[in-house]
Amino acid sequence: MTGPAVTRVLVADDQTVVREGIVMLLGLLPGIEVVGAAADGEEAVALVARHRPDVVLMDLRMPRCDGVEATRRIRAGYPGTEVVVLTTYADDESLFPALQAGARGYLTKDAGGEEIARAIADVRSGAAGLSPQVQLRLLERLSGEPGAVGAVGPVPTGQSSGQSSGRAGAEPPDGLTAREAEVLGLIAEGLSNSEIARRLYVSPATVKTHINNLFAKTGVRDRAQAVAYAFRNGITGSPQ
């Protein structure tokens, strides 16, 4: 009889004490096998090539090759490996470049073992593994609340940073249909396919079709990049 699936994880952090602590913590979690530990981004990419882990827990600020660049190279060269950022920083200058590079998860280092395990499981299942703090930050940026300053990427022509394509009467960008934009907004809110299906009263298969279509139209590769795209274009989900 086949036992439960084991998720193979690589840890990348330049601080020895932190790296060893994360490895020790993961070793106590059921269903997780640590296959390697890297002291910088260059070593992380090399170890991914050697071990082909399912998930990399990636620090951002490391020597030689930082976490954003390492994430970009891993996602481009080894698309079967997901990346969850585990960092001290949750500022916009750290968060959005990491998501745009292909990270599917983003946690801060005050996360506990249960939260880390949940993020690893989420990205393995195709969902986004974002901490509540990061989800709140993304929603603040999407809603344009005061205090949500800065921008990620260029503002589309004819749309200022204060405008929102999610507003009534605005045309969705890149040829998205209104329904596809609605699904994209719900992805940005952190909903799974089944939750979106329930919210919109459609089948999960229909949701998957919408997601495939909107990914193709927007050029995003995964849900994390879809969240960043939704922010840039002011796309929000349907009302409760």
Beta strands, then each sheet from edge to edge (+ up, - down):
strand 1: 7-12
strand 2: 32-38
strand 3: 55-58
strand 4: 82-87
strand 5: 105-108
strand 6: 129-130
sheet 1: 2+ 1+ 3+ 4+ 5+ 6+
end
